[in-house]
Amino acid sequence: MRRAEDSTIAALAKRKEALKKKAEELVTRCGVDVAVVYEGSAPGDADFSWPSEEEAAATLRRFEARR
């Protein structure tokens, strides 16, 4: 069972890194505000924000203000 958990954790880490890379590409190529926020739900799965928690919150506030 431990092997399956390790595989899942590794896959999730790769997905988080891929999301971060795509967000960086959007910022660089399109000049748009982007925030990635992930709330971990499994034990040992940490929350994740890009570019930082503060900057992600600021981006969300700007988005909500446009509505």
DAMOUR-V521885 format. One record per residue. RES is the residue in one letter. SS is DSSP state (~ for helix, > for strand, _ for the rest). D_LAST is the distance of its C-alpha to the last C-alpha in whole Angstrom. Layout:
BEGIN
res:RES ss:SS d_last:D_LAST
res:RES ss:SS d_last:D_LAST
END
This chain:
BEGIN
res:M ss:_ d_last:46
res:R ss:~ d_last:46
res:R ss:~ d_last:46
res:A ss:~ d_last:43
res:E ss:~ d_last:41
res:D ss:~ d_last:41
res:S ss:~ d_last:40
res:T ss:~ d_last:37
res:I ss:~ d_last:36
res:A ss:~ d_last:37
res:A ss:~ d_last:35
res:L ss:~ d_last:32
res:A ss:~ d_last:33
res:K ss:~ d_last:33
res:R ss:~ d_last:30
res:K ss:~ d_last:28
res:E ss:~ d_last:30
res:A ss:~ d_last:29
res:L ss:~ d_last:25
res:K ss:~ d_last:25
res:K ss:~ d_last:27
res:K ss:~ d_last:25
res:A ss:~ d_last:22
res:E ss:~ d_last:24
res:E ss:~ d_last:25
res:L ss:~ d_last:21
res:V ss:~ d_last:21
res:T ss:~ d_last:25
res:R ss:~ d_last:25
res:C ss:~ d_last:21
res:G ss:_ d_last:20
res:V ss:_ d_last:17
res:D ss:_ d_last:15
res:V ss:_ d_last:16
res:A ss:_ d_last:17
res:V ss:> d_last:19
res:V ss:> d_last:20
res:Y ss:> d_last:23
res:E ss:_ d_last:24
res:G ss:_ d_last:28
res:S ss:_ d_last:29
res:A ss:_ d_last:33
res:P ss:_ d_last:35
res:G ss:_ d_last:36
res:D ss:_ d_last:32
res:A ss:_ d_last:30
res:D ss:_ d_last:27
res:F ss:> d_last:25
res:S ss:> d_last:23
res:W ss:> d_last:22
res:P ss:_ d_last:23
res:S ss:_ d_last:23
res:E ss:~ d_last:22
res:E ss:~ d_last:21
res:E ss:~ d_last:19
res:A ss:~ d_last:17
res:A ss:~ d_last:16
res:A ss:~ d_last:15
res:T ss:~ d_last:13
res:L ss:~ d_last:11
res:R ss:~ d_last:10
res:R ss:~ d_last:9
res:F ss:~ d_last:7
res:E ss:~ d_last:5
res:A ss:~ d_last:6
res:R ss:~ d_last:4
res:R ss:_ d_last:0
END
